């Protein structure tokens, strides 16, 4: 039976950019940033839903940012938009994506490891995982915003 995780649109925005602020790694004397595997600092502020790690930049401020999101299995975001384009690469697992206002996980398209998707600004979509977890990396220009199509509904649903 499906369980709904009741979170507001604000919670979705926070969960997606949890760990906001300066990137985990400092720039070296020449301006390079290195984050080795396992050095990411994933945070899930509510203990529910996906955890994210900011690798570069600050998603709340103007400029480029890079974040990783670790999706637990059987978790989907509800239909939402972002005010700016976002470029997504699947680093591990299978990430399921759907477009449009109608939330129907049976119509989601699977994007496996090394797959890419661009979310155009203002386009309605929803995404997440089914029977396995996934890690995705998102690159975009801040400040990022996330707006639920149904702000009174849940931001996530467990499948």
N, C-alpha and C positions, 0 to 999 in steps of 0.2 A: 504494500500500500504506500502511496506517495505521501511523504511528509513535507509540509511547506515550512520553510525557514522564514519566519516573518522578520524582515528587515526593511527599513525605509530606503528611499533612493539615496539619501545621505549616506547610509551605511554602505550601500553598494559603491559609492564613490570612494569612501574611506577604505573599504576593503581592497579595492582595485589599486589604490595608491598608498597602501599602508607602508609605514616606514618613510614617509615623506621627509624631505630635507636633503641635506648634503649626501652625496654618494658615499657608500661604505668605504671605498678606497680613496686615499688621498692621491693627488697628482704628485708625481715625482718631480725632481728638479728641472726636468725637460718638458713636463706637462703630460706625461703618459700616465694612464690609469690601468692598473692590473688587478683583476679579481680572479683568483684561481678557483678551480672547482672545489666546492665545499666551503668557500669563504663567504658566500652569499648570506645575508641576514634576513631570512623570511620572517614576516610578522603577520599575524592574523589578529587584529585588535579585539575581535569579539569571540575568538575561539570557534567561530563558525565560518564556513565558506572558504574560499581560496586565500592562501597566504601570499604576500608579495614581497619582493626585495627590490629596492631602488639601486640600480647599478651605476647610473650616471645622471646628473642633473637633478632637477626638482620639479616633479609634475605639477606643482601648484604655481610655478612661476614661468614667465616667458622663457623660451629656449628649448633646446632638444633634451629629451629624457629617454632613458632606457630602463625598463623594469622587467622583472620576471615574475610570473604568477604560477604558483604551484596549486593546481586544482586537485582536490581529493576525488576519488572515484564517486560516480553517481551524483554529481552536483551540476546544476545548470543555472546560469543567470537568466533572468526574465527579460523580455524585450526592452531594449533601451537604445539610446543614441549617445554619440559623443559629438561635441561641437567642432572637432578637428579630425583630420585623417589620422589613422593609426595603422602601423605596419606590424604584423604579427608573424612570428616564426615558431613552429612547434619544435621544441628541443627534445622532448621525449614523450612517449605515450601517444594516444589518439585523442585529439581535440575535436569535438563535434560543434558544427556551426549551423545556424539557421538565420534566415533573413525574413523581414516582414513583421507585422504586428501580431500575427497568429502564432502563439507558442505551441509547437507540435514537435517534440523530440523525435517522433518517428520519421519526420521529414528532414532531419539534420544531416548534413554532409560531413563525413569523416575526413579529417586532415591528419595524416600520420606524421611521425618524426621527419623533420626536414621540410615539411610543407609550409606554405606561405599564404597569407590572406591579407588584403588591404581592406580596412573598414573606412569607407568614405565618410567624410563629415556629414552629420545629420541623417545617415542611413540607419534604419531600424534593424537591429540584429539581436541575437541571443546566442549563447555558446556555453560550453562546459564539457563534462565528461560523462561517460556511461559506465562501463564495467572495468575501467582502469584509470589510474590517475594520469595527469599530464602536466608538463611544464612548458609554458609558452614564454616568449620574449616579445615585448612590445616596445616599439620606438615611435615617438611622436613629438610634437611641439606643444609645450605647455603654454598657458595653464590648461590642464585637462579638465573636462567636465563630463559627467555621466548623468543622463536624465532617463528615468524609467518612463515607459509609455503609460503605465498605470501606477502613479505614485502612491496610491493607497494599497496596492497589492504587495506581495513579497518580492524582494530583490533576487532571491535564489529559491530554487526548489530542489529537494533531494529526490532522485529518481529511484 
